[in-house]
Amino acid sequence: MRVAIFDFDGTLYEEETFKLLMNHLKEHPTYHPQYKRFYRSIVPPYIANKLKLYPTTNMKKRSMQLYLEAFEGRSRDEMYQYFDELKEQMQKNFNKKVLEKLNAHQQENVHIYLVSGAYTQFLERVTEGISFKQIIGTEIIYKENSVYTKSPLEHVNGAMKTQKLLEQLEGQEIDWENSYAYGDSYSDLPVLELVGNPIAVKPEEKLRNLAQERGWEIIR
């Protein structure tokens, strides 16, 4: 079995997801009162990160945890509706070259996986219309009555992307040499190195330099 593994931010989606989510909360007719509390909470870890006193991975996880607190007591369906409101806007900014690659892999019966640190339920809504074998992201945990309450977040980032992917593929015979992976960041390297066909998508400088050294395909 061959697989094609796609990152989301900066790869399938050309912009930065969390900035869009912040603006959506800030301007939302229902949830905007929660924005000030979120903003006040996120400033200290943000400043500490800029001063190199707080690791970037921790800051991203903290940001995602604080963002969800705006929805405490809200139902799963209400959150799906909130994410649905972003779908049309986001799909306009999907990378057309990457989508062409994805569609070509599907025609070749390659199994498509989306692996991202973004909320899984958010990814499910904004990628509607694209068929994935599996979407692997950061899970929003709901209680038995399908209502969100504060709960620890397991942020899928960096090496954990590879771990979660391999867990999903456990027991399956994968033709890694003839498989594909797409990413834009050096943090995507563990996934890119799994396959025989790594593709750097509008890569940041560190990944671009490595891709050029190794002769990887680069989508500019």
Contacts in CASP RR format, 6 or more apart in sequence:
PFRMAT RR
TARGET T0000
AUTHOR 0000-0000-0000
METHOD contacts of the structure
MODEL  1
MRVAIFDFDGTLYEEETFKLLMNHLKEHPTYHPQYKRFYRSIVPPYIANK
LKLYPTTNMKKRSMQLYLEAFEGRSRDEMYQYFDELKEQMQKNFNKKVLE
KLNAHQQENVHIYLVSGAYTQFLERVTEGISFKQIIGTEIIYKENSVYTK
SPLEHVNGAMKTQKLLEQLEGQEIDWENSYAYGDSYSDLPVLELVGNPIA
VKPEEKLRNLAQERGWEIIR
1 111 0 8 1.000
1 172 0 8 1.000
1 173 0 8 1.000
1 174 0 8 1.000
1 175 0 8 1.000
2 108 0 8 1.000
2 109 0 8 1.000
2 110 0 8 1.000
2 111 0 8 1.000
2 174 0 8 1.000
2 175 0 8 1.000
2 178 0 8 1.000
2 179 0 8 1.000
2 180 0 8 1.000
3 110 0 8 1.000
3 111 0 8 1.000
3 112 0 8 1.000
3 113 0 8 1.000
3 133 0 8 1.000
3 169 0 8 1.000
3 174 0 8 1.000
3 179 0 8 1.000
3 180 0 8 1.000
3 195 0 8 1.000
4 101 0 8 1.000
4 102 0 8 1.000
4 105 0 8 1.000
4 110 0 8 1.000
4 111 0 8 1.000
4 112 0 8 1.000
4 113 0 8 1.000
4 179 0 8 1.000
4 180 0 8 1.000
4 181 0 8 1.000
4 182 0 8 1.000
5 113 0 8 1.000
5 115 0 8 1.000
5 165 0 8 1.000
5 179 0 8 1.000
5 180 0 8 1.000
5 181 0 8 1.000
5 182 0 8 1.000
5 191 0 8 1.000
5 194 0 8 1.000
5 195 0 8 1.000
6 12 0 8 1.000
6 98 0 8 1.000
6 102 0 8 1.000
6 112 0 8 1.000
6 113 0 8 1.000
6 114 0 8 1.000
6 115 0 8 1.000
6 181 0 8 1.000
6 182 0 8 1.000
6 183 0 8 1.000
7 115 0 8 1.000
7 116 0 8 1.000
7 182 0 8 1.000
7 183 0 8 1.000
7 184 0 8 1.000
7 185 0 8 1.000
7 188 0 8 1.000
7 191 0 8 1.000
7 201 0 8 1.000
8 17 0 8 1.000
8 114 0 8 1.000
8 116 0 8 1.000
8 117 0 8 1.000
8 118 0 8 1.000
8 123 0 8 1.000
9 15 0 8 1.000
9 16 0 8 1.000
9 17 0 8 1.000
9 116 0 8 1.000
9 117 0 8 1.000
9 118 0 8 1.000
9 184 0 8 1.000
10 16 0 8 1.000
10 95 0 8 1.000
10 183 0 8 1.000
10 184 0 8 1.000
10 185 0 8 1.000
10 201 0 8 1.000
10 202 0 8 1.000
11 95 0 8 1.000
11 98 0 8 1.000
11 182 0 8 1.000
11 183 0 8 1.000
11 184 0 8 1.000
11 188 0 8 1.000
11 201 0 8 1.000
12 94 0 8 1.000
12 95 0 8 1.000
12 98 0 8 1.000
12 99 0 8 1.000
12 102 0 8 1.000
12 114 0 8 1.000
12 127 0 8 1.000
12 182 0 8 1.000
13 90 0 8 1.000
13 93 0 8 1.000
13 94 0 8 1.000
13 95 0 8 1.000
13 126 0 8 1.000
14 93 0 8 1.000
14 94 0 8 1.000
14 95 0 8 1.000
14 202 0 8 1.000
15 93 0 8 1.000
17 118 0 8 1.000
17 122 0 8 1.000
18 60 0 8 1.000
18 63 0 8 1.000
18 64 0 8 1.000
18 67 0 8 1.000
20 86 0 8 1.000
20 89 0 8 1.000
20 90 0 8 1.000
21 67 0 8 1.000
21 86 0 8 1.000
21 122 0 8 1.000
22 35 0 8 1.000
22 38 0 8 1.000
22 67 0 8 1.000
24 82 0 8 1.000
24 85 0 8 1.000
24 86 0 8 1.000
25 31 0 8 1.000
25 32 0 8 1.000
25 34 0 8 1.000
25 35 0 8 1.000
25 38 0 8 1.000
25 67 0 8 1.000
25 70 0 8 1.000
26 32 0 8 1.000
26 35 0 8 1.000
28 82 0 8 1.000
31 70 0 8 1.000
31 71 0 8 1.000
31 82 0 8 1.000
34 69 0 8 1.000
34 70 0 8 1.000
34 71 0 8 1.000
35 70 0 8 1.000
37 69 0 8 1.000
37 70 0 8 1.000
38 66 0 8 1.000
38 67 0 8 1.000
38 69 0 8 1.000
38 70 0 8 1.000
41 66 0 8 1.000
41 69 0 8 1.000
42 62 0 8 1.000
42 63 0 8 1.000
42 66 0 8 1.000
45 54 0 8 1.000
45 58 0 8 1.000
45 59 0 8 1.000
45 62 0 8 1.000
45 63 0 8 1.000
46 59 0 8 1.000
46 63 0 8 1.000
48 54 0 8 1.000
48 59 0 8 1.000
49 55 0 8 1.000
49 56 0 8 1.000
49 58 0 8 1.000
49 59 0 8 1.000
57 155 0 8 1.000
57 157 0 8 1.000
57 158 0 8 1.000
60 155 0 8 1.000
60 157 0 8 1.000
61 153 0 8 1.000
61 155 0 8 1.000
61 157 0 8 1.000
64 119 0 8 1.000
64 138 0 8 1.000
64 153 0 8 1.000
64 155 0 8 1.000
65 152 0 8 1.000
65 153 0 8 1.000
68 140 0 8 1.000
68 148 0 8 1.000
68 150 0 8 1.000
68 153 0 8 1.000
69 150 0 8 1.000
71 78 0 8 1.000
71 79 0 8 1.000
71 82 0 8 1.000
71 148 0 8 1.000
72 148 0 8 1.000
72 149 0 8 1.000
72 150 0 8 1.000
73 147 0 8 1.000
73 148 0 8 1.000
73 149 0 8 1.000
74 147 0 8 1.000
74 148 0 8 1.000
75 146 0 8 1.000
75 147 0 8 1.000
75 148 0 8 1.000
76 121 0 8 1.000
76 142 0 8 1.000
76 146 0 8 1.000
76 147 0 8 1.000
76 148 0 8 1.000
77 146 0 8 1.000
79 121 0 8 1.000
79 140 0 8 1.000
79 148 0 8 1.000
80 121 0 8 1.000
80 125 0 8 1.000
83 119 0 8 1.000
83 121 0 8 1.000
83 122 0 8 1.000
83 125 0 8 1.000
83 126 0 8 1.000
84 125 0 8 1.000
86 122 0 8 1.000
86 125 0 8 1.000
86 126 0 8 1.000
87 125 0 8 1.000
87 126 0 8 1.000
87 128 0 8 1.000
90 126 0 8 1.000
91 126 0 8 1.000
95 201 0 8 1.000
95 202 0 8 1.000
95 219 0 8 1.000
97 219 0 8 1.000
98 182 0 8 1.000
98 201 0 8 1.000
98 219 0 8 1.000
99 130 0 8 1.000
101 180 0 8 1.000
101 182 0 8 1.000
101 199 0 8 1.000
101 219 0 8 1.000
102 112 0 8 1.000
102 130 0 8 1.000
105 112 0 8 1.000
105 180 0 8 1.000
106 112 0 8 1.000
106 131 0 8 1.000
110 179 0 8 1.000
110 180 0 8 1.000
111 133 0 8 1.000
112 131 0 8 1.000
112 132 0 8 1.000
112 133 0 8 1.000
113 132 0 8 1.000
113 133 0 8 1.000
113 134 0 8 1.000
113 135 0 8 1.000
113 136 0 8 1.000
113 165 0 8 1.000
113 168 0 8 1.000
114 123 0 8 1.000
114 127 0 8 1.000
114 132 0 8 1.000
114 134 0 8 1.000
114 135 0 8 1.000
114 136 0 8 1.000
115 136 0 8 1.000
115 137 0 8 1.000
115 156 0 8 1.000
115 161 0 8 1.000
115 164 0 8 1.000
115 165 0 8 1.000
115 191 0 8 1.000
116 123 0 8 1.000
116 135 0 8 1.000
116 136 0 8 1.000
116 137 0 8 1.000
116 156 0 8 1.000
116 161 0 8 1.000
117 137 0 8 1.000
117 138 0 8 1.000
117 155 0 8 1.000
117 156 0 8 1.000
117 157 0 8 1.000
117 161 0 8 1.000
118 137 0 8 1.000
118 138 0 8 1.000
119 137 0 8 1.000
119 138 0 8 1.000
119 139 0 8 1.000
119 140 0 8 1.000
120 135 0 8 1.000
120 136 0 8 1.000
120 137 0 8 1.000
120 138 0 8 1.000
120 139 0 8 1.000
120 140 0 8 1.000
121 139 0 8 1.000
121 140 0 8 1.000
123 135 0 8 1.000
123 137 0 8 1.000
124 135 0 8 1.000
127 135 0 8 1.000
134 168 0 8 1.000
136 156 0 8 1.000
136 161 0 8 1.000
136 164 0 8 1.000
136 165 0 8 1.000
136 168 0 8 1.000
137 156 0 8 1.000
137 164 0 8 1.000
138 153 0 8 1.000
138 154 0 8 1.000
138 155 0 8 1.000
138 156 0 8 1.000
139 154 0 8 1.000
140 148 0 8 1.000
141 148 0 8 1.000
141 151 0 8 1.000
141 153 0 8 1.000
142 148 0 8 1.000
143 149 0 8 1.000
154 160 0 8 1.000
156 164 0 8 1.000
157 187 0 8 1.000
158 187 0 8 1.000
158 188 0 8 1.000
158 190 0 8 1.000
159 190 0 8 1.000
161 188 0 8 1.000
161 190 0 8 1.000
161 191 0 8 1.000
162 190 0 8 1.000
162 191 0 8 1.000
162 194 0 8 1.000
165 191 0 8 1.000
165 194 0 8 1.000
176 194 0 8 1.000
176 195 0 8 1.000
176 196 0 8 1.000
177 195 0 8 1.000
177 196 0 8 1.000
178 196 0 8 1.000
178 197 0 8 1.000
179 194 0 8 1.000
179 195 0 8 1.000
179 196 0 8 1.000
179 197 0 8 1.000
180 195 0 8 1.000
180 196 0 8 1.000
180 197 0 8 1.000
180 198 0 8 1.000
180 199 0 8 1.000
181 188 0 8 1.000
181 191 0 8 1.000
181 192 0 8 1.000
181 194 0 8 1.000
181 195 0 8 1.000
181 197 0 8 1.000
181 198 0 8 1.000
181 199 0 8 1.000
182 199 0 8 1.000
182 201 0 8 1.000
182 219 0 8 1.000
183 191 0 8 1.000
183 192 0 8 1.000
183 199 0 8 1.000
183 200 0 8 1.000
183 201 0 8 1.000
183 203 0 8 1.000
183 207 0 8 1.000
184 200 0 8 1.000
184 201 0 8 1.000
184 202 0 8 1.000
184 203 0 8 1.000
184 204 0 8 1.000
184 207 0 8 1.000
185 203 0 8 1.000
185 204 0 8 1.000
185 207 0 8 1.000
186 204 0 8 1.000
186 206 0 8 1.000
186 207 0 8 1.000
186 210 0 8 1.000
188 207 0 8 1.000
189 207 0 8 1.000
189 210 0 8 1.000
192 198 0 8 1.000
192 200 0 8 1.000
192 216 0 8 1.000
197 217 0 8 1.000
198 211 0 8 1.000
198 216 0 8 1.000
198 217 0 8 1.000
199 216 0 8 1.000
199 217 0 8 1.000
199 218 0 8 1.000
199 219 0 8 1.000
200 207 0 8 1.000
200 208 0 8 1.000
200 211 0 8 1.000
200 216 0 8 1.000
200 217 0 8 1.000
200 218 0 8 1.000
200 219 0 8 1.000
201 218 0 8 1.000
201 219 0 8 1.000
202 219 0 8 1.000
202 220 0 8 1.000
203 211 0 8 1.000
203 218 0 8 1.000
208 218 0 8 1.000
210 216 0 8 1.000
211 217 0 8 1.000
211 218 0 8 1.000
212 218 0 8 1.000
END
